[in-house]
Amino acid sequence: MPSLATSQIVKCYRSVHIVTRKHLNKAMKQYKDAASEVEAWVSFVEAVRRRSFAEVREIFKNADSVDGYVVFSSRRNRYRLTTVIHYAKASD
């Protein structure tokens, strides 16, 4: 598996940072049938910081955890969005 380039490593101080928004926009133009699902995914990740994969799975039943990645399937597995999620730490 290739490692991330330095430009792709991001320290995040807000709830979420989508590194590949340009690629998401390009994919939405190319695969119009999946565009609404990608937009829903973006809204989901920007709205609230999740604390666990179980919380992600409550919303996205088709999400899978694979070797440290979270893979979202759409259009009945026709497309997949592979992500890295750094979960929020619980604060007391």
Secondary structure as GFF3:
##gff-version 3
##sequence-region A 1 92
A	DSSP	three_ten_helix	6	8	.	.	.	ID=ss1
A	DSSP	alpha_helix	21	30	.	.	.	ID=ss2
A	DSSP	three_ten_helix	32	34	.	.	.	ID=ss3
A	DSSP	alpha_helix	35	47	.	.	.	ID=ss4
A	DSSP	alpha_helix	53	59	.	.	.	ID=ss5
A	DSSP	beta_strand	64	66	.	.	.	ID=ss6
A	DSSP	beta_strand	69	74	.	.	.	ID=ss7
A	DSSP	beta_strand	79	83	.	.	.	ID=ss8
###
